Amino acid sequence: MQWVRAQSIAEALSHAGPHSRYVGGGLSLSLLAQRGIEQPETLIDLSALPLRQVEGRQGGLRIGAQVRLAELATQPMVQSLAPLLLEIAGQIATPALRNQATVGGELLEPTRCPLFRDPSNARCNKRSAGSGCAVIDGVGGPGALFGTSASCVATSASELAVGLCAMSAEVTLYSPEGTTERSLPLLDLYREPGSDPSSSLTIQRTELLTSVTVPVLAQQVFGYARLAESPLAPLASAAVMLSVRDPVVVDAKVILGGLTSRPWRAKRCEQRIIGQPLAAVQSEQVVAAALEGAQPRPSSRPLLSLAEQVVRHALRRAVEAHVAHRR
């Protein structure tokens, strides 16, 4: 295995190929490599690249992909302009892992489906097309409720993406085919499994994610909720963004995670919220609308109540944040 410590974005891209992998913190990749699930020929170390800055931009923040999750808490601009990121990042994994994990690596982390990560399990369409899905066959847990297919019910891994998608964040990407950066809404970075669940991303593996841009707008309030049995993986999560012009909600984002194949936008729930007085966004009708589109199987149906809980709690947190802001 070849190790390349890139000194520039151009150098990193020059080594990119079908059998190479970019390395930030390297946590997920090292684990998958130990289990024989990932066997890259070339590892491209990004640690020397200038991607560890948090910069203020007009109307927002630009966060380098190599910023450690733990470092978000030390950035004054993040603390004052995007406190939701601090709340989410502070709950991901453990302090030791947050000191190593990077923003980019967390956003691109492969599924935590235990049977995808188990080399002894031969039935995983993500690893071997046409081999089947052991979870659908009733082995290894309930899987996702939203965005599944007949080929795969694996859940997405990124917790940070749930909040960033609610904040309408964009990612900046570079491709080996050209040195010009392109931007992509973070929500569009992820795909549902469909008939080919081999990748949960819409980009090529050779593309390099360099930063995340987070718009910061006035009159926005956020709420976040997470249910977990372990700090390493949430059972369910939800992030809510509300734009309020008293007393009416004029825009809303409701993003679900944990029980989803990708960060899941609850559009019917958003439609019920927009145009309503802020006091009405916690209604049972709004919460129920967030669950539309769920595809429970007998083993996963009990998890619907978890989705209800995190949506209800995230909505309540957003309302409380608005009330506190007005005081």
C-alpha distance (Angstrom), angle and dihedral (degrees) to the residues before:
residue distance angle dihedral
M1 . . .
Q2 3.82 . .
W3 3.80 121.1 .
V4 3.81 118.2 -155.6
R5 3.81 120.8 -172.6
A6 3.79 101.3 -156.7
Q7 3.81 117.0 -146.9
S8 3.80 95.5 -167.2
I9 3.78 140.5 19.4
A10 3.81 89.3 -108.8
E11 3.81 91.1 54.6
A12 3.79 92.0 48.3
L13 3.80 90.6 51.4
S14 3.80 92.3 47.6
H15 3.82 90.3 63.1
A16 3.80 95.3 45.0
G17 3.77 117.5 116.1
P18 3.80 143.9 132.9
H19 3.82 92.1 -73.7
S20 3.80 98.8 41.7
R21 3.79 130.6 86.7
Y22 3.77 132.7 -162.2
V23 3.81 114.7 -123.9
G24 3.80 123.4 -151.7
G25 3.79 111.9 153.1
G26 3.81 88.4 -15.0
L27 3.80 95.9 -147.1
S28 3.80 100.9 129.2
L29 3.79 95.3 34.6
S30 3.80 93.7 52.3
L31 3.80 91.4 50.6
L32 3.80 93.2 48.3
A33 3.80 90.9 46.1
Q34 3.81 91.6 51.5
R35 3.78 88.9 54.5
G36 3.79 93.1 47.0
I37 3.81 93.5 -116.2
E38 3.81 92.9 114.7
Q39 3.81 118.8 35.8
P40 3.81 107.7 170.8
E41 3.79 120.6 178.7
T42 3.81 94.3 -149.8
L43 3.80 129.9 34.6
I44 3.81 115.1 -160.5
D45 3.80 110.0 -153.8
L46 3.82 111.2 -147.7
S47 3.81 97.3 -176.2
A48 3.83 94.8 105.2
L49 3.81 94.8 52.7
P50 3.82 120.1 103.4
L51 3.80 93.0 -110.7
R52 3.81 101.4 115.5
Q53 3.79 99.0 86.4
V54 3.79 130.1 109.0
E55 3.80 108.1 -153.5
G56 3.76 132.6 -175.1
R57 3.78 113.2 -124.6
Q58 3.79 128.1 -175.9
G59 3.78 103.2 -75.1
G60 3.78 95.9 -2.5
L61 3.78 155.5 19.0
R62 3.79 131.3 -83.3
I63 3.81 113.0 -151.4
G64 3.80 119.2 -166.4
A65 3.78 116.1 -125.5
Q66 3.82 91.7 -124.4
V67 3.81 94.5 57.3
R68 3.80 107.6 120.9
L69 3.77 117.1 -123.4
A70 3.79 89.6 -121.9
E71 3.82 90.3 53.8
L72 3.79 92.2 61.4
A73 3.81 88.2 73.6
T74 3.81 91.5 57.3
Q75 3.79 96.3 52.0
P76 3.83 111.7 98.8
M77 3.81 93.0 -156.9
V78 3.79 91.6 54.0
Q79 3.79 90.7 47.2
S80 3.80 93.3 52.6
L81 3.82 102.5 33.1
A82 3.81 106.0 28.8
P83 3.82 109.1 24.6
L84 3.81 90.1 154.7
L85 3.83 88.1 71.5
L86 3.78 90.6 54.8
E87 3.79 91.2 51.6
I88 3.79 93.8 50.0
A89 3.81 97.5 40.1
G90 3.80 90.5 48.9
Q91 3.81 90.5 60.3
I92 3.80 98.3 47.0
A93 3.81 115.0 108.8
T94 3.84 115.3 -50.5
P95 3.83 133.4 -40.9
A96 3.80 91.4 -102.6
L97 3.79 92.1 52.7
R98 3.82 92.7 44.7
N99 3.80 88.4 55.9
Q100 3.80 89.2 60.0
A101 3.81 105.2 29.6
T102 3.82 117.3 91.9
V103 3.79 129.7 -145.9
G104 3.81 91.8 -117.2
G105 3.79 93.8 46.6
E106 3.79 92.2 49.6
L107 3.81 92.0 51.2
L108 3.82 91.6 50.0
E109 3.79 98.5 40.8
P110 3.81 114.5 136.9
T111 3.78 120.4 -117.5
R112 3.78 118.3 -69.5
C113 3.81 90.8 -140.1
P114 3.83 101.0 143.2
L115 3.79 92.6 -141.7
F116 3.81 92.4 52.7
R117 3.81 87.4 54.1
D118 3.81 93.8 44.9
P119 3.84 110.7 88.0
S120 3.80 90.6 -165.8
N121 3.82 89.4 65.2
A122 3.79 107.8 87.2
R123 3.82 95.9 -176.8
C124 3.78 105.4 81.4
N125 3.78 120.4 119.4
K126 3.80 89.6 -166.1
R127 3.80 90.8 63.9
S128 3.79 100.3 28.8
A129 3.80 120.0 22.3
G130 3.78 113.9 -128.2
S131 3.80 94.9 13.6
G132 3.80 93.6 111.9
C133 3.79 133.4 -123.6
A134 3.78 117.5 -82.4
V135 3.81 92.0 -163.1
I136 3.81 91.6 58.0
D137 3.79 86.7 49.5
G138 3.80 89.1 57.9
V139 3.81 102.2 -96.4
G140 3.81 128.6 122.2
G141 3.79 106.5 10.6
P142 3.78 141.1 -47.1
G143 3.82 101.4 -67.4
A144 3.80 125.2 -158.8
L145 3.80 128.4 -21.4
F146 3.80 98.3 -160.0
G147 3.80 131.8 50.9
T148 3.79 97.1 9.9
S149 3.78 129.9 145.5
A150 3.79 139.2 -161.4
S151 3.81 87.0 -94.1
C152 3.79 103.0 48.4
V153 3.80 142.6 12.2
A154 3.82 98.0 178.1
T155 3.80 116.3 145.8
S156 3.80 123.7 -125.1
A157 3.80 117.3 -109.3
S158 3.79 108.0 -150.2
E159 3.80 114.9 100.0
L160 3.79 94.1 174.5
A161 3.81 90.2 58.5
V162 3.80 91.1 62.6
G163 3.80 92.7 62.4
L164 3.80 95.7 36.3
C165 3.80 91.7 52.5
A166 3.80 89.4 51.9
M167 3.81 86.5 53.7
S168 3.84 91.3 51.6
A169 3.81 92.1 -117.8
E170 3.79 123.1 179.5
V171 3.80 130.1 -150.9
T172 3.79 127.3 -140.2
L173 3.80 116.9 -136.5
Y174 3.80 137.0 -172.2
S175 3.80 124.8 -160.4
P176 3.82 130.3 -155.8
E177 3.81 86.9 -127.0
G178 3.82 91.0 67.3
T179 3.78 140.8 1.3
T180 3.81 95.9 -131.7
E181 3.76 114.1 109.1
R182 3.78 121.7 -126.9
S183 3.77 130.3 -162.9
L184 3.76 126.7 -136.4
P185 3.82 130.0 -177.3
L186 3.78 104.7 -107.3
L187 3.78 91.0 -128.0
D188 3.82 88.3 60.2
L189 3.81 91.6 54.8
Y190 3.80 90.5 77.5
R191 3.79 130.9 65.8
E192 3.78 136.4 -166.4
P193 3.81 117.0 -112.4
G194 3.80 99.2 -112.0
S195 3.79 113.0 164.9
D196 3.83 91.9 -36.3
P197 3.80 111.0 50.8
S198 3.82 95.0 166.7
S199 3.80 90.9 113.8
S200 3.79 131.2 28.4
L201 3.82 91.5 -162.9
T202 3.79 132.4 81.8
I203 3.81 93.0 -145.9
Q204 3.79 131.2 76.2
R205 3.79 118.8 -100.0
T206 3.80 88.8 -119.6
E207 3.81 92.0 61.8
L208 3.80 114.1 100.1
L209 3.79 121.0 -138.4
T210 3.81 106.6 -147.4
S211 3.81 106.5 169.9
V212 3.79 148.9 -4.9
T213 3.80 121.8 -131.0
V214 3.79 117.0 -154.0
P215 3.81 119.2 -166.9
V216 3.78 114.4 -139.1
L217 3.79 113.5 -157.2
A218 3.77 132.6 177.0
Q219 3.80 120.3 -108.7
Q220 3.80 93.5 29.2
V221 3.78 122.3 130.4
F222 3.78 128.3 -174.9
G223 3.76 138.5 -156.2
Y224 3.80 129.4 -169.9
A225 3.79 133.3 -173.8
R226 3.79 133.0 179.8
L227 3.79 134.2 -177.0
A228 3.78 117.7 -163.8
E229 3.78 140.7 160.0
S230 3.81 89.4 -160.7
P231 3.83 132.9 26.0
L232 3.78 88.3 -127.3
A233 3.80 96.8 67.1
P234 3.82 133.4 15.1
L235 3.77 120.7 -136.1
A236 3.79 90.5 -149.8
S237 3.80 138.8 -9.7
A238 3.78 139.4 178.3
A239 3.80 135.5 -169.6
V240 3.80 123.8 -163.7
M241 3.81 129.0 -165.6
L242 3.79 119.4 -170.5
S243 3.80 128.3 -175.8
V244 3.78 108.1 -157.5
R245 3.76 133.0 -166.1
D246 3.74 100.6 -179.4
P247 2.86 121.6 -68.3
V248 3.82 98.0 -0.5
V249 3.81 132.1 68.5
V250 3.82 106.5 -129.4
D251 3.81 98.5 179.7
A252 3.79 136.3 15.1
K253 3.78 141.2 -176.8
V254 3.80 121.5 -167.9
I255 3.81 115.0 -176.7
L256 3.81 124.7 -178.5
G257 3.79 127.3 -158.6
G258 3.78 141.1 170.4
L259 3.81 94.2 46.2
T260 3.80 94.2 49.3
S261 3.79 137.0 86.4
R262 3.83 88.5 -132.8
P263 3.81 135.1 -2.7
W264 3.79 97.4 -57.1
R265 3.79 122.0 -143.8
A266 3.79 111.2 -148.6
K267 3.80 96.3 -149.3
R268 3.81 97.3 171.0
C269 3.79 89.1 53.9
E270 3.82 90.6 50.7
Q271 3.79 90.6 50.4
R272 3.80 90.8 54.1
I273 3.81 91.6 50.3
I274 3.82 100.4 47.3
G275 3.78 112.3 90.4
Q276 3.80 93.4 16.9
P277 3.81 126.6 115.0
L278 3.77 110.9 -99.4
A279 3.79 90.4 -113.8
A280 3.82 90.4 63.1
V281 3.82 98.8 56.2
Q282 3.80 93.3 87.2
S283 3.80 94.4 58.9
E284 3.78 121.2 128.6
Q285 3.82 89.2 -116.9
V286 3.81 90.4 59.6
V287 3.80 92.7 48.0
A288 3.80 91.6 47.3
A289 3.81 90.8 50.7
A290 3.81 89.2 58.1
L291 3.81 89.3 62.7
E292 3.79 94.8 54.2
G293 3.77 109.5 116.1
A294 3.80 94.5 34.7
Q295 3.81 114.2 141.9
P296 3.79 104.4 -161.1
R297 3.76 122.7 -178.2
P298 3.82 120.0 -156.0
S299 3.81 91.2 -91.5
S300 3.81 94.2 48.1
R301 3.81 101.0 41.1
P302 3.84 93.0 92.9
L303 3.81 88.3 61.1
L304 3.81 91.3 68.9
S305 3.79 88.3 81.9
L306 3.82 89.8 57.4
A307 3.79 90.3 53.4
E308 3.80 89.6 50.8
Q309 3.79 91.3 51.2
V310 3.79 96.8 51.8
V311 3.81 93.4 44.9
R312 3.81 92.0 49.3
H313 3.79 92.1 47.3
A314 3.82 94.5 46.2
L315 3.81 90.8 50.7
R316 3.79 90.6 49.8
R317 3.81 91.3 49.6
A318 3.83 90.7 52.2
V319 3.82 92.0 50.9
E320 3.80 91.0 47.5
A321 3.80 90.3 49.7
H322 3.80 90.9 53.7
V323 3.80 92.1 49.2
A324 3.82 91.4 48.5
H325 3.81 91.5 48.1
R326 3.80 91.8 55.0
R327 3.79 93.7 53.0
